[in-house]
Amino acid sequence: MTDKQIHYGVLSFFLAQGLCFSSWASRIPDIKDVFAGNDALYWGIILFLIPVGKFVAIPLAGYLVSKVGSRIMVQVSILGYAVSLFCTGLVPSIYVLGVCLFCFGIFWNLCDISLNTQGIGIERLLNKTIMASFHGAWSLAACLGALIGFVMIVADTSPFIHFTIIASVILLIVLYGRRFLQDDTDMIVSAEKEKEDKKDVPALISFIKKPEMLLIKLGIVGLFALVVESAMFDWSGVYFESVLNVPRSLQIGFLVFMVMMTVGRFSANRAYRVLGKQKVLQLSGLLIFTGFFIVALLGGVFDSMILKVLINSLGFMFVGLGISSMVPTIYSLVGEKSTTPVGIALTILSTISFTGSLVAPLLIGSITQVFNMVYAYMVVGILGLCILLMTTFSDAFKTK
């Protein structure tokens, strides 16, 4: 098989993952209406099971990928991801839905880790820098999934039929792309290398006990970024439906957010060259703050439904553009500035950042329950201001 076939075969799995994720996110309001109604805190607890599943999958993924290889795990995890999506449209009760979302979170992270492991291996095999194209494909597929979800909502198609179609498409992608996946032969280490790794265990424990201050600062900004992502992935559709009360045909918030997130990701490298990474992070924080406060302060001012949709869509566009390059930039700064070994540094950074995914559902759900979702979005918007201040006044984000 040719290099191009291998490249596009692996890329097809990133497309499948992005399509699966955004199909779920686009139908959250419909599933919430069936099971949780107007109880925002209860719904926040249900959504909390997704990051719990992702958290459980972290050690599981490392073990399974090392044991059976990323080639097999990519196929198993993406099929599990699709089956979990299918089941969320079929479940008879909210308790079964909770189990499905927990499994959805597990397969989500298994898919993330195994796919990125496969992607790194393909880069080494082909001797090309192609990870950006893989993540770009994920974003494009997520946009397509959001668009398909919007069409399904307008056509009054049930989540069950919608998810059945998406799961079938993912099955076809797996059947097509599986023969292009590669074995992790270059990842197999010799007994000598294993001995060397054992010598590094005390160093690993030392780094974890006393992590580099740079990683703590980057991790906190990453935590804020993941709260913002969760606020948009899980709650943007609910906001358009429950707060703005717009008709189904105008619930475009998640779609415009995903489009701008994709545009931002494809523009990030150019932005680095023109502005530098610190200014990109500062601009990201400012856009997130501005976007949420446009939504919170101006989103409900006008009675005109068209103006409501336009103003809130503008706010969501700002947030999508702002959040798009946050995590990639933080990871890039780790590679440039950290004195901790990269693998350990990314583990520490991810552990701190991932707290944002755990906090967000309960934070937004509880504020919405006590006050309303406008206040919840204002709180999340303030995190954008925190990002701006941290990236401006901390040396951790200064680049040459």
N, C-alpha and C positions, 0 to 999 in steps of 0.2 A: 504493500500500500504506500501511497505517496505521502510526503510531509503535509501537503494541503488536505488530504483526506483525514489524516490524524487530527490536524488542527480543527477542522470543521466538525469532525465527529465528536470531539470532546466539547467543542463550543455548543453543540446541540443540547448537551446536558445542562449547561448553564441557562440556555433558553428555556428548557423544561422547568428548571427550578424557579426562575423568575416568573414564568407563567402560572405556576402552581401557587406561589406566594400571593401574587396580586389578585388572582381569582378569589382566594379566601378574603383578602382585605376589602375587595369591592362589594362583597355581599354581607359584611358584618352587620350593617343596619337591619337587613332583612332577618338574619338569624337572631339578632338581639330582640326584635319585635316579637318573634315566636316564643322565646324562652324567658327573657328578662324584663320585657316591657320598659317601664320608665325607671326601674331601680338601677341607677348608675353604679352604686357601690357593689351591688350583687354582680352586675355585669363585669365590673373591674376585677372582682375575685375570680370569675370564670376565665377572663383573659389572662390573669396572673398565672394560670396553669401552663400557658405556652412557654414563657421564660423559665418556669420551673423545669419543664421538660428539656429545654435547651441546656439548662445548668446541669441536669442529671447526665446529659449526653456527652459533656466535655471529657470526663475520664473514660467513659465507655467508647467514645470515638477513637481516642488515642490508642486504646488497647486493641480494638477491632481492626483498625487500619494497619497497625503494626503486625497483627496476627494473620489476617487473611488478605491484606493488600487493598489498595484504593480501588483497583479495577473491579473487584467484586463488590466492595462496599458502596461504590457510586451507584451501581445497578440496584442493589438491595435498598439503599436509603432513598433513592428517587422514587422507586416503586412504593415504598412505605409512605413517603410523603404524599404521593398521589392517592393512595388508598385511604389515608387519614383525611384528606380533603373530601374524597367521595363520601366517607362515613359521616362527616359533619352535616351533609345535606340530607342524611337518611335517619339520623338518631331520633328516638321517640321521646327522650326526656333530657332535661338539663344535666342530670348526673352522668348520663352516657356521653353527652356533649363534652363535659369536663374531661372525661377519659380520652375522648378523641383528640381534644386540643392538647392534652398532655403528650399524647403520642405524636401529634403534629409537631410539637416543639422538639421532641427527641429526634425525629427523622429530619427536621429542619437543620439541626446542628450536625447530625451525622452526615447529611448531604453537603453542608458547608465545608466541613473539615476534609471529607474524602475527596470532594471535587477540587478543592484548592490544592490538596496533596497531588492529585492527578495532574492538575495544571502546572504545578512546579516541576513535576517529573517530565512533562511534555516540553516545557521550556528547555530543560537540560538536554533532552533527547534531540530536539531540533536546533538547539543553540540559538534561540531567538527569544526576544522579549515580547511575549504575547499575552501575559496575564491581563493587561489593560483591555484587550479585545474580548477576553472571556467575561470580565466584569461589565464591559459595555454591552455585551450580548444579554447579560442578566437584566440590565436596566431597560433595554429595548423590549425584551419579552415582558417585563413588568408593566411597561406602558401599554403594550398590546393587550395584556391581561386586564388592565384597568379599563381599556376601551371596550373589550369584549364584555366585561362586567356591566359597563354602562348600557351597552346595547341590550343585554339580557334583562336589566332592570326596566328599561323603557318598554321592552317587548313583554314584560310581566312573566318572564320565564322563572320557574322555581329554582332555588339553589340546587336542589337535587339533580335536575336535568342539566343545569349549567355545569356542576361539578363532575357529572358523569361524562359529559363531552370533553372537559379538560383532562380528566383522568385517562380517557381513551387516547387523546392526542399524545399525552406523555408516554403511554405504553408504546405507541407507534415510534416515538422518538427513541425510546430505549432499545426497541428491536432494531432500529436503523443504526444507532450510534454505538452499540455495545461492542461491535467487532473492531472499532477503532481505538478502544481503550487499551492502555498499555500496562503490562505487569511492572511492579515496582522492583525490578531486579537490581537497579542501581541503589535501592534503599537498603538492601541486605548488607549487614555489616559483618565483618570477620570477628573471630573470637578475640583477636588482638585489640580490635577497635572497642569491643565490649568492655575489655579490661580497662582501657583508657577512660571510657565513659564512667566506669565505677569510681575511678579516682576523682571525677568531677562532682560526685554526689555531695561531699562536704561543701564545695563551692556553691552548688545550687541551693543548699539549705541556708548558707550564709547570705546569699542574695535575697532569698525570700524573707528571712528574718529581718534584714536591714536593707530594704530596697533603695535603689538610687532615687534621690529627690526628684530628678528630672522625670522619672517614670511615674511618680505619684502625681506630679502636676499635669503631665500629659493624660494620665488616667482619669483625673477629675474632669478635665475638659471632654474626654471621651465619654464619661458618665453622663455629663450634661447633654452631649450629642445624642446618646441613645435614648434619653428621656424624650427629647424632641422627636426622634424617629418614631418612637412608640406612640406619642401623641398624634402623629399624622397617620401612621400605618393602621392603628387600631381605632382611632376616634374621629378621623376626618369625615368619614361617611355619616357617622352618628351625629356630628355637629350640623351638617347640612340638613339632615332629616329632622332631628329633635329640636335644635335651637332655631334654625332659620325657617323650618317648616316649608321648605320649597317642594314643588312637585317632583316626582321621581325622574321626570325627563330633564330636570335642571340640576340634579345632584352630581355635579362635575368636580367637586372639590378634590377627591382622591386622584382623579385623572389628571387634572392640571398640576397637582403636586408632583406626580410621578414623571410627567413630561419635563418639568423644569429640573427635577433631580437628574434625569438622564442628560439633559442639555448641559447641566453643570459638570457632570462627570466627564463628558467628552471635551469640555472646555478647560478642565483643571490644569493640564500640562501647559497650555498657553498662558493661563493666568499665573502659574508659577514663574514663567519666564518674564512676564511683564511686571508683575507686582512683587514677587517673592512669596514664600510660604507664610511668613508671619502676617503680611498684609492680607493674604487670602483668608487666613483664619479670622483676622479682625473684621474683614468685610462679611464673612460668613456669620459671625455673631451679630453684627449690625442688621443684616438681612433677616435673621431669625427673629430678633427683637422687634423690628419694624413690621414684619409680616404678621406676627401674632397680635400686635397691638392695633394694626389696621382692622383685623378680624374682630377683636374684642371691643374696640371703641367706636368703630365706624360701621361694622358689619350689620347692625340692626337699626341704624339711625333712620334709614329711609323706608317708606312704606312700599315703594315700587319693588316688585319681585325681581325684575331685571337688574336694577341697581344693587339690590342685595347680593345677587349671584355674582355680578361683576366685581364688586368691592371685595367680597370674601374670596373670590377666585384670585384676585390680585394679591391678597395677603398670603394665600396658600402658595402662589407662585414664588413669592419672596422667600418663604420658608423652604420650599423645595430647592431653590437655587442656593440658599444659605447652607443647608445641611448636606448638599451633594458631595462636597469635597472634604468635609470635616474629618471623617475617619481615615480615608486614604492619606491625608496630609499628616495626621498625627502618627500613623504608622511609618510614614516616610521620615519624619523627624526622629523617630526611635533609631532607624538605621543610620542617620547622619550624626546624631549627637550622643547617643547612649554609649557608656563604657561597659555596660553589662552585656554578656553574650546574647546574641539576637534571640535565640529560642527562649531563653529565660526571661529576657526583657519583654517579649511579646506575651508570654504567659502572665507576667505580673500586670502588664498594661491591660490585657483582656479581662483579667479577674476584677480589677478596679472598675473598668468601664462597664462590664456586664451588670454591675449593680443597678445601673440606670434602667435596664430592661426589667429588672425585678421590681424596682420602685414605682415605675411609671403607671402601670394599670391601677394599683391601689391608690396612688396619689391623685390621679385624675378622677378616678371613680369616687373617692371620698369627698373631694372638693365639690364635684358636681352634685353629689347627693346632698351636701349641707347647704351649698349656695346654688351655683349653676355652672354650666360648662364654660361660659364666658370667663368666669373667674379662674377656672382651671387653666384655660389657655393663656390668661394673663400671667399666671405663675410660671408656666412653661416659657413664655416670652421673656420673662426676667432672666431665665437661664441664658438666653442669647446675649443679654447685657453682661452677665457674668463671664461668658466666653470672651466677649470683646475686652473687658477689663483685664482678665487674666493673660490673654495673649498680648496685650499692650504693655503691661507693667512687669511681667515675669521674664527673666532671662532665658527660661527654658524654651521660649518660642522665637528668640532672636536668631536670625540667620545672617550669614555673611552676604 
